[in-house]
Amino acid sequence: MDDDPRTAELLETTLSLAGYAVTTAGGGAEALRAYETRPPDLLVLDVMLPDTDGFTVCRRLIGQGARLPVLFLTARDSVEDRVTGFAMGADDYLTKPFSLPELLARVHALLRRAGRSAEESPVLRFADLTVDEGSRRVRRGDRLIALSPTEYALLRYLLINADQVMSKEQIMDHVWQHRFGAGVVEKLVSRLRAKVDAHSPALIHTMRGFGYSLRLPGSG
C-alpha cells in the first residue's frame, strides 16, 4: 500500500504485469482489514500513510502472528528510519524515488527467500530447537515460536552453522544481502533471542568482538 494513489496504481500495474496477484490499500486500517480477508505472501508498505504510519501497521500484523516478508517504501533516507523499520520486522527498505526494475528485483528476492528449496532438509534440529522448513514452524521443546521472515532467516542461518561464530557482516550479507549499521543486526539478534531463549537455557550467544553463535550452554 502507498499513500499516493498514483504510486499505488503504478505499483499495482507493474506487479500485475510481472505475474503477481495484487491487492492495494489506501491506508493502514484498510490494509489491516485486507490482510484479514486475504493474507498476502508479501507486503509492500509505505512508511507515511494518511491514517497511521507503516511501522505501526507492520508491528500490529507481526504482533498478531503474521509471518510474511515486508518491504518498506519511504521518502526518508536516514539510518534511524532504517533501524526503526528493521526493528519492527521489515525485511527490506527502498527509498523513493526508486526504479521499477529494482522494486521487482527486491520483491522477487524476498519471495524467493521466503519460499522453500527442494534441496533443503525439511526439518532442522539443534538441542530442543526444531525448524520445520516446509511449514516454517519453529519450536523450542513443545513451545511454538512465532517469528517474522527476517527472524526466521537469521535463526536458520545460525542453525545450519551451529557451533560456528557468524560475524555481523556475514549475517547482513545472508539475511538482507545489504550492508547496514551494526545496530540493525544487534536489534534483530536481541528480538530473536527474546523469543527463542525466553523460557529455556540460552542457545544464542554473543561472542564479543567476533559475532554470534548457536551453541549449547556452557560449551564455550
MIDOSE-1310 file (N, C-alpha, C; in nm, 2 decimals, decimal comma, always signed):
residues 220
mddd	+0,08/-0,12/+0,00/+0,00/+0,00/+0,00/+0,09/+0,12/+0,00; +0,04/+0,23/-0,05/+0,11/+0,36/-0,07/+0,02/+0,47/-0,04; +0,07/+0,58/+0,02/-0,01/+0,70/+0,05/-0,05/+0,78/-0,07; +0,02/+0,76/-0,19/-0,01/+0,83/-0,31/-0,08/+0,74/-0,40
prta	-0,21/+0,77/-0,44/-0,29/+0,68/-0,52/-0,22/+0,65/-0,66; -0,15/+0,75/-0,71/-0,09/+0,73/-0,84/+0,03/+0,63/-0,83; +0,11/+0,64/-0,72/+0,21/+0,55/-0,70/+0,16/+0,41/-0,68; +0,05/+0,40/-0,60/-0,01/+0,27/-0,57/-0,06/+0,20/-0,70
elle	-0,12/+0,29/-0,79/-0,17/+0,23/-0,91/-0,06/+0,18/-1,00; +0,05/+0,26/-1,00/+0,17/+0,22/-1,08/+0,23/+0,09/-1,03; +0,24/+0,08/-0,90/+0,29/-0,04/-0,84/+0,20/-0,16/-0,87; +0,07/-0,14/-0,86/-0,02/-0,25/-0,89/-0,01/-0,30/-1,03
ttls	+0,00/-0,20/-1,13/+0,01/-0,23/-1,27/+0,14/-0,31/-1,29; +0,25/-0,26/-1,24/+0,38/-0,32/-1,26/+0,39/-0,46/-1,20; +0,34/-0,48/-1,08/+0,35/-0,61/-1,02/+0,25/-0,71/-1,09; +0,14/-0,66/-1,13/+0,04/-0,74/-1,20/+0,10/-0,79/-1,34
lagy	+0,16/-0,70/-1,41/+0,22/-0,74/-1,54/+0,34/-0,84/-1,52; +0,40/-0,84/-1,40/+0,50/-0,93/-1,37/+0,45/-1,07/-1,32; +0,32/-1,08/-1,31/+0,26/-1,21/-1,28/+0,21/-1,22/-1,14; +0,21/-1,12/-1,06/+0,17/-1,12/-0,92/+0,02/-1,08/-0,91
avtt	-0,05/-1,15/-0,82/-0,18/-1,11/-0,78/-0,17/-1,00/-0,67; -0,23/-0,88/-0,70/-0,20/-0,77/-0,61/-0,33/-0,72/-0,55; -0,33/-0,68/-0,42/-0,44/-0,62/-0,35/-0,38/-0,49/-0,30; -0,45/-0,37/-0,32/-0,40/-0,24/-0,27/-0,49/-0,19/-0,16
aggg	-0,43/-0,10/-0,08/-0,50/-0,04/+0,03/-0,45/+0,10/+0,04; -0,54/+0,20/+0,07/-0,51/+0,34/+0,07/-0,46/+0,39/+0,21; -0,47/+0,30/+0,31/-0,43/+0,34/+0,45/-0,41/+0,22/+0,54; -0,36/+0,25/+0,66/-0,33/+0,14/+0,75/-0,45/+0,06/+0,79
aeal	-0,56/+0,12/+0,82/-0,68/+0,05/+0,86/-0,73/-0,04/+0,75; -0,73/+0,01/+0,63/-0,77/-0,07/+0,51/-0,68/-0,18/+0,49; -0,55/-0,16/+0,51/-0,45/-0,27/+0,49/-0,47/-0,38/+0,59; -0,50/-0,35/+0,72/-0,53/-0,45/+0,82/-0,65/-0,53/+0,79
raye	-0,75/-0,46/+0,74/-0,88/-0,53/+0,70/-0,85/-0,63/+0,58; -0,77/-0,58/+0,48/-0,74/-0,66/+0,37/-0,66/-0,78/+0,40; -0,57/-0,77/+0,50/-0,49/-0,88/+0,55/-0,58/-0,99/+0,61; -0,68/-0,95/+0,68/-0,77/-1,04/+0,75/-0,85/-1,12/+0,64
trpp	-0,89/-1,05/+0,53/-0,97/-1,11/+0,43/-0,89/-1,20/+0,34; -0,77/-1,15/+0,30/-0,69/-1,23/+0,21/-0,54/-1,21/+0,24; -0,48/-1,29/+0,33/-0,34/-1,27/+0,37/-0,25/-1,28/+0,25; -0,16/-1,19/+0,23/-0,07/-1,19/+0,11/+0,06/-1,27/+0,14
dllv	+0,13/-1,30/+0,04/+0,26/-1,36/+0,06/+0,37/-1,26/+0,09; +0,35/-1,13/+0,06/+0,44/-1,03/+0,08/+0,37/-0,90/+0,09; +0,42/-0,81/+0,18/+0,36/-0,68/+0,20/+0,46/-0,57/+0,16; +0,41/-0,48/+0,06/+0,49/-0,36/+0,02/+0,42/-0,25/+0,09
ldvm	+0,49/-0,18/+0,18/+0,43/-0,09/+0,28/+0,50/+0,04/+0,28; +0,42/+0,15/+0,26/+0,47/+0,29/+0,26/+0,48/+0,33/+0,41; +0,59/+0,40/+0,45/+0,60/+0,44/+0,58/+0,50/+0,55/+0,62; +0,48/+0,64/+0,53/+0,38/+0,75/+0,55/+0,25/+0,72/+0,49
lpdt	+0,15/+0,71/+0,58/+0,01/+0,68/+0,54/-0,08/+0,78/+0,60; -0,20/+0,80/+0,54/-0,29/+0,91/+0,58/-0,35/+0,89/+0,72; -0,36/+0,76/+0,77/-0,43/+0,75/+0,90/-0,33/+0,69/+1,01; -0,22/+0,65/+0,97/-0,12/+0,60/+1,07/+0,02/+0,59/+1,00
dgft	+0,11/+0,52/+1,05/+0,24/+0,50/+0,98/+0,26/+0,35/+0,95; +0,35/+0,33/+0,85/+0,37/+0,19/+0,81/+0,44/+0,11/+0,93; +0,52/+0,17/+1,01/+0,58/+0,10/+1,12/+0,47/+0,04/+1,21; +0,37/+0,12/+1,24/+0,26/+0,07/+1,33/+0,18/-0,04/+1,26
vcrr	+0,16/-0,04/+1,13/+0,09/-0,14/+1,06/+0,17/-0,27/+1,07; +0,30/-0,26/+1,05/+0,39/-0,38/+1,05/+0,39/-0,44/+1,19; +0,40/-0,35/+1,29/+0,41/-0,40/+1,43/+0,28/-0,47/+1,47; +0,16/-0,42/+1,42/+0,04/-0,48/+1,46/+0,02/-0,62/+1,39
ligq	+0,06/-0,63/+1,26/+0,05/-0,75/+1,19/+0,14/-0,86/+1,25; +0,26/-0,83/+1,28/+0,35/-0,92/+1,34/+0,31/-0,96/+1,48; +0,25/-0,86/+1,55/+0,20/-0,89/+1,68/+0,08/-0,99/+1,68; +0,01/-0,99/+1,57/-0,10/-1,08/+1,55/-0,06/-1,22/+1,50
garl	+0,08/-1,23/+1,48/+0,13/-1,36/+1,43/+0,15/-1,37/+1,28; +0,14/-1,26/+1,21/+0,17/-1,26/+1,07/+0,31/-1,30/+1,04; +0,33/-1,38/+0,94/+0,46/-1,43/+0,90/+0,48/-1,41/+0,75; +0,52/-1,29/+0,71/+0,53/-1,26/+0,57/+0,64/-1,16/+0,55
pvlf	+0,71/-1,16/+0,44/+0,81/-1,06/+0,41/+0,75/-0,92/+0,40; +0,82/-0,82/+0,45/+0,77/-0,68/+0,45/+0,88/-0,59/+0,38; +0,84/-0,52/+0,28/+0,93/-0,43/+0,21/+0,87/-0,29/+0,23; +0,95/-0,20/+0,30/+0,91/-0,06/+0,33/+0,95/+0,03/+0,21
ltar	+0,86/+0,12/+0,17/+0,89/+0,23/+0,08/+0,88/+0,36/+0,16; +0,98/+0,45/+0,14/+0,98/+0,57/+0,21/+1,06/+0,68/+0,14; +1,02/+0,80/+0,16/+1,09/+0,92/+0,11/+1,20/+0,96/+0,20; +1,21/+0,90/+0,32/+1,31/+0,94/+0,42/+1,42/+0,84/+0,41
dsve	+1,54/+0,89/+0,41/+1,66/+0,81/+0,39/+1,76/+0,83/+0,50; +1,72/+0,80/+0,63/+1,81/+0,81/+0,74/+1,83/+0,68/+0,80; +1,95/+0,67/+0,87/+1,99/+0,54/+0,94/+1,88/+0,51/+1,05; +1,83/+0,62/+1,12/+1,74/+0,60/+1,22/+1,61/+0,53/+1,17
drvt	+1,56/+0,58/+1,06/+1,44/+0,52/+1,00/+1,46/+0,38/+0,96; +1,58/+0,35/+0,90/+1,61/+0,21/+0,86/+1,61/+0,12/+0,98; +1,68/+0,16/+1,09/+1,69/+0,08/+1,21/+1,55/+0,06/+1,27; +1,46/+0,17/+1,27/+1,33/+0,15/+1,32/+1,25/+0,05/+1,24
gfam	+1,26/+0,06/+1,10/+1,19/-0,03/+1,02/+1,23/-0,18/+1,04; +1,36/-0,20/+1,05/+1,40/-0,34/+1,07/+1,37/-0,39/+1,21; +1,37/-0,30/+1,31/+1,33/-0,34/+1,44/+1,18/-0,38/+1,45; +1,10/-0,32/+1,36/+0,96/-0,35/+1,36/+0,93/-0,48/+1,28
gadd	+1,03/-0,54/+1,22/+1,01/-0,66/+1,15/+1,02/-0,65/+1,00; +1,07/-0,54/+0,94/+1,08/-0,53/+0,80/+1,20/-0,62/+0,75; +1,19/-0,66/+0,62/+1,29/-0,74/+0,56/+1,37/-0,66/+0,46; +1,32/-0,56/+0,41/+1,40/-0,47/+0,31/+1,34/-0,33/+0,31
yltk	+1,41/-0,24/+0,25/+1,38/-0,10/+0,26/+1,42/-0,03/+0,13; +1,32/+0,04/+0,07/+1,35/+0,10/-0,06/+1,31/+0,25/-0,05; +1,41/+0,34/-0,08/+1,39/+0,48/-0,07/+1,34/+0,54/-0,20; +1,24/+0,62/-0,19/+1,19/+0,70/-0,31/+1,28/+0,81/-0,35
pfsl	+1,29/+0,84/-0,48/+1,24/+0,77/-0,59/+1,32/+0,64/-0,62; +1,25/+0,54/-0,66/+1,32/+0,41/-0,69/+1,28/+0,37/-0,83; +1,36/+0,28/-0,89/+1,33/+0,23/-1,02/+1,24/+0,11/-1,01; +1,15/+0,09/-1,11/+1,06/-0,03/-1,10/+1,14/-0,16/-1,12
pell	+1,24/-0,17/-1,20/+1,32/-0,29/-1,21/+1,38/-0,33/-1,07; +1,43/-0,23/-1,00/+1,48/-0,26/-0,86/+1,37/-0,31/-0,77; +1,25/-0,24/-0,77/+1,14/-0,29/-0,69/+1,11/-0,44/-0,72; +1,10/-0,47/-0,85/+1,07/-0,61/-0,89/+1,17/-0,70/-0,84
arvh	+1,30/-0,66/-0,85/+1,41/-0,75/-0,81/+1,40/-0,77/-0,66; +1,37/-0,67/-0,58/+1,36/-0,68/-0,44/+1,24/-0,78/-0,40; +1,13/-0,75/-0,47/+1,01/-0,84/-0,44/+1,04/-0,98/-0,47; +1,10/-1,01/-0,58/+1,13/-1,14/-0,62/+1,23/-1,21/-0,52
allr	+1,33/-1,13/-0,48/+1,43/-1,19/-0,39/+1,37/-1,22/-0,25; +1,28/-1,13/-0,20/+1,21/-1,16/-0,08/+1,12/-1,28/-0,08; +1,05/-1,30/-0,19/+0,96/-1,41/-0,21/+1,04/-1,54/-0,22; +1,15/-1,53/-0,29/+1,24/-1,65/-0,31/+1,30/-1,69/-0,18
ragr	+1,34/-1,60/-0,10/+1,40/-1,63/+0,03/+1,29/-1,69/+0,13; +1,17/-1,64/+0,11/+1,06/-1,69/+0,20/+1,01/-1,83/+0,16; +1,05/-1,87/+0,03/+1,00/-2,00/-0,02/+1,09/-2,11/+0,03; +1,05/-2,23/-0,01/+1,13/-2,35/+0,03/+1,20/-2,41/-0,09
saee	+1,32/-2,44/-0,07/+1,40/-2,50/-0,18/+1,39/-2,65/-0,17; +1,38/-2,72/-0,28/+1,36/-2,87/-0,28/+1,48/-2,94/-0,22; +1,60/-2,87/-0,23/+1,72/-2,94/-0,18/+1,73/-2,93/-0,03; +1,65/-2,84/+0,04/+1,67/-2,82/+0,18/+1,61/-2,93/+0,26
spvl	+1,67/-2,96/+0,37/+1,62/-3,06/+0,46/+1,49/-3,01/+0,52; +1,38/-3,10/+0,53/+1,25/-3,05/+0,58/+1,25/-3,01/+0,72; +1,33/-3,07/+0,80/+1,34/-3,03/+0,95/+1,48/-3,01/+0,99; +1,51/-2,90/+1,05/+1,64/-2,87/+1,11/+1,63/-2,88/+1,26
rfad	+1,73/-2,94/+1,33/+1,73/-2,96/+1,47/+1,86/-2,92/+1,54; +1,84/-2,87/+1,66/+1,96/-2,84/+1,74/+1,91/-2,84/+1,89; +1,96/-2,93/+1,97/+1,92/-2,95/+2,11/+1,76/-2,97/+2,10; +1,69/-2,89/+2,18/+1,54/-2,90/+2,17/+1,48/-2,80/+2,08
ltvd	+1,56/-2,74/+1,99/+1,51/-2,64/+1,89/+1,48/-2,72/+1,76; +1,37/-2,70/+1,70/+1,34/-2,76/+1,57/+1,28/-2,65/+1,47; +1,32/-2,66/+1,35/+1,27/-2,57/+1,25/+1,22/-2,65/+1,13; +1,09/-2,65/+1,11/+1,03/-2,72/+1,00/+1,02/-2,63/+0,88
egsr	+1,10/-2,66/+0,78/+1,12/-2,57/+0,66/+1,00/-2,58/+0,57; +0,92/-2,68/+0,58/+0,80/-2,69/+0,50/+0,69/-2,60/+0,55; +0,66/-2,60/+0,68/+0,56/-2,52/+0,74/+0,61/-2,39/+0,79; +0,74/-2,38/+0,80/+0,81/-2,26/+0,86/+0,77/-2,25/+1,01
rvrr	+0,74/-2,36/+1,08/+0,71/-2,36/+1,22/+0,84/-2,38/+1,30; +0,86/-2,30/+1,40/+0,97/-2,31/+1,49/+0,93/-2,35/+1,63; +0,99/-2,45/+1,69/+0,96/-2,49/+1,82/+1,08/-2,50/+1,91; +1,06/-2,47/+2,04/+1,16/-2,49/+2,14/+1,10/-2,58/+2,24
gdrl	+1,13/-2,71/+2,23/+1,06/-2,81/+2,31/+0,92/-2,82/+2,25; +0,82/-2,81/+2,34/+0,68/-2,81/+2,29/+0,62/-2,67/+2,26; +0,71/-2,57/+2,28/+0,66/-2,43/+2,26/+0,67/-2,39/+2,12; +0,56/-2,34/+2,06/+0,56/-2,29/+1,92/+0,61/-2,14/+1,93
ials	+0,70/-2,11/+1,84/+0,76/-1,97/+1,84/+0,72/-1,90/+1,71; +0,66/-1,79/+1,72/+0,62/-1,71/+1,60/+0,73/-1,61/+1,57; +0,78/-1,63/+1,45/+0,89/-1,54/+1,40/+0,86/-1,47/+1,27; +0,91/-1,35/+1,26/+0,90/-1,28/+1,13/+0,99/-1,35/+1,03
ptey	+0,97/-1,33/+0,90/+1,06/-1,39/+0,80/+1,20/-1,35/+0,82; +1,24/-1,23/+0,86/+1,38/-1,20/+0,88/+1,43/-1,27/+1,00; +1,35/-1,28/+1,11/+1,40/-1,35/+1,23/+1,42/-1,50/+1,19; +1,33/-1,55/+1,11/+1,34/-1,69/+1,07/+1,47/-1,71/+0,99
allr	+1,50/-1,62/+0,90/+1,62/-1,63/+0,81/+1,74/-1,63/+0,90; +1,74/-1,54/+1,00/+1,86/-1,54/+1,09/+1,87/-1,67/+1,17; +1,76/-1,72/+1,23/+1,77/-1,84/+1,31/+1,82/-1,96/+1,22; +1,76/-1,97/+1,10/+1,81/-2,08/+1,01/+1,96/-2,07/+0,98
ylli	+2,00/-1,94/+0,96/+2,14/-1,92/+0,92/+2,23/-1,97/+1,04; +2,19/-1,93/+1,16/+2,27/-1,97/+1,28/+2,26/-2,12/+1,30; +2,14/-2,18/+1,27/+2,12/-2,32/+1,30/+2,21/-2,41/+1,20; +2,21/-2,37/+1,07/+2,29/-2,45/+0,98/+2,44/-2,43/+1,00
nadq	+2,47/-2,33/+1,08/+2,61/-2,30/+1,11/+2,63/-2,32/+1,26; +2,56/-2,41/+1,32/+2,56/-2,43/+1,47/+2,71/-2,45/+1,51; +2,74/-2,39/+1,63/+2,87/-2,40/+1,69/+2,98/-2,32/+1,62; +2,94/-2,25/+1,51/+3,04/-2,16/+1,44/+3,00/-2,02/+1,48
vmsk	+3,10/-1,93/+1,47/+3,07/-1,79/+1,50/+3,05/-1,71/+1,37; +2,93/-1,65/+1,36/+2,89/-1,57/+1,25/+2,91/-1,43/+1,28; +2,98/-1,36/+1,19/+3,01/-1,21/+1,22/+2,89/-1,13/+1,18; +2,88/-1,01/+1,22/+2,77/-0,92/+1,18/+2,77/-0,90/+1,03
eqim	+2,89/-0,89/+0,97/+2,89/-0,87/+0,82/+2,84/-1,00/+0,75; +2,87/-1,12/+0,80/+2,81/-1,24/+0,74/+2,66/-1,24/+0,75; +2,61/-1,20/+0,87/+2,47/-1,20/+0,89/+2,40/-1,10/+0,79; +2,45/-0,98/+0,78/+2,40/-0,88/+0,69/+2,39/-0,93/+0,55
dhvw	+2,50/-1,00/+0,50/+2,51/-1,05/+0,37/+2,41/-1,16/+0,34; +2,39/-1,24/+0,44/+2,30/-1,36/+0,43/+2,15/-1,32/+0,44; +2,12/-1,24/+0,55/+1,98/-1,22/+0,58/+1,92/-1,11/+0,49; +2,00/-1,00/+0,47/+1,94/-0,89/+0,39/+2,01/-0,87/+0,25
qhrf	+2,13/-0,92/+0,24/+2,21/-0,90/+0,11/+2,24/-0,75/+0,09; +2,24/-0,68/+0,20/+2,28/-0,54/+0,20/+2,36/-0,51/+0,33; +2,43/-0,40/+0,33/+2,51/-0,36/+0,44/+2,45/-0,24/+0,51; +2,42/-0,26/+0,64/+2,36/-0,16/+0,73/+2,45/-0,14/+0,85
gagv	+2,41/-0,05/+0,94/+2,49/-0,03/+1,06/+2,48/-0,16/+1,15; +2,58/-0,18/+1,24/+2,58/-0,29/+1,33/+2,46/-0,29/+1,42; +2,40/-0,18/+1,44/+2,28/-0,17/+1,53/+2,16/-0,25/+1,48; +2,15/-0,26/+1,35/+2,04/-0,34/+1,29/+2,05/-0,49/+1,32
vekl	+2,17/-0,54/+1,31/+2,20/-0,68/+1,35/+2,17/-0,70/+1,49; +2,22/-0,61/+1,58/+2,21/-0,63/+1,72/+2,06/-0,63/+1,76; +1,98/-0,54/+1,70/+1,84/-0,54/+1,73/+1,77/-0,67/+1,69; +1,81/-0,72/+1,57/+1,75/-0,84/+1,52/+1,78/-0,96/+1,61
vsrl	+1,91/-0,97/+1,65/+1,95/-1,08/+1,74/+1,88/-1,07/+1,87; +1,87/-0,95/+1,92/+1,80/-0,93/+2,05/+1,66/-0,98/+2,04; +1,59/-0,94/+1,93/+1,45/-0,99/+1,92/+1,44/-1,14/+1,91; +1,53/-1,20/+1,83/+1,53/-1,34/+1,82/+1,56/-1,41/+1,95
rakv	+1,66/-1,36/+2,02/+1,69/-1,42/+2,15/+1,58/-1,42/+2,25; +1,51/-1,30/+2,25/+1,39/-1,29/+2,34/+1,29/-1,39/+2,31; +1,27/-1,44/+2,19/+1,17/-1,54/+2,16/+1,22/-1,68/+2,18; +1,34/-1,71/+2,13/+1,39/-1,84/+2,13/+1,44/-1,89/+2,27
dahs	+1,50/-1,79/+2,34/+1,56/-1,83/+2,47/+1,48/-1,78/+2,59; +1,35/-1,74/+2,56/+1,27/-1,67/+2,67/+1,25/-1,76/+2,79; +1,22/-1,89/+2,77/+1,19/-1,98/+2,88/+1,28/-2,10/+2,89; +1,39/-2,09/+2,83/+1,48/-2,21/+2,82/+1,63/-2,16/+2,83
pali	+1,72/-2,26/+2,86/+1,86/-2,22/+2,86/+1,90/-2,16/+2,73; +1,99/-2,06/+2,73/+2,02/-1,98/+2,61/+2,09/-2,07/+2,51; +2,05/-2,06/+2,39/+2,12/-2,12/+2,27/+2,19/-2,02/+2,19; +2,14/-1,89/+2,18/+2,20/-1,79/+2,10/+2,30/-1,71/+2,19
htmr	+2,43/-1,71/+2,15/+2,53/-1,65/+2,23/+2,60/-1,54/+2,16; +2,64/-1,43/+2,23/+2,72/-1,32/+2,17/+2,86/-1,35/+2,20; +2,94/-1,36/+2,10/+3,09/-1,38/+2,11/+3,15/-1,24/+2,09; +3,17/-1,17/+2,20/+3,21/-1,03/+2,19/+3,34/-1,01/+2,11
gfgy	+3,32/-0,91/+2,01/+3,43/-0,88/+1,92/+3,43/-0,97/+1,80; +3,35/-1,08/+1,80/+3,35/-1,17/+1,68/+3,21/-1,18/+1,61; +3,11/-1,20/+1,69/+2,98/-1,21/+1,63/+2,88/-1,29/+1,72; +2,81/-1,39/+1,66/+2,70/-1,46/+1,73/+2,71/-1,61/+1,69
slrl	+2,67/-1,69/+1,78/+2,68/-1,83/+1,76/+2,56/-1,91/+1,83; +2,51/-2,01/+1,76/+2,41/-2,10/+1,82/+2,49/-2,22/+1,88; +2,48/-2,23/+2,01/+2,56/-2,34/+2,07/+2,50/-2,38/+2,21; +2,53/-2,49/+2,26/+2,48/-2,54/+2,39/+2,53/-2,45/+2,50
pgsg	+2,45/-2,43/+2,60/+2,51/-2,36/+2,72/+2,63/-2,43/+2,78; +2,73/-2,35/+2,81/+2,85/-2,40/+2,87/+2,95/-2,47/+2,78; +2,92/-2,45/+2,65/+3,01/-2,52/+2,55/+3,13/-2,43/+2,51; +3,14/-2,31/+2,57/+3,25/-2,23/+2,54/+3,22/-2,11/+2,44
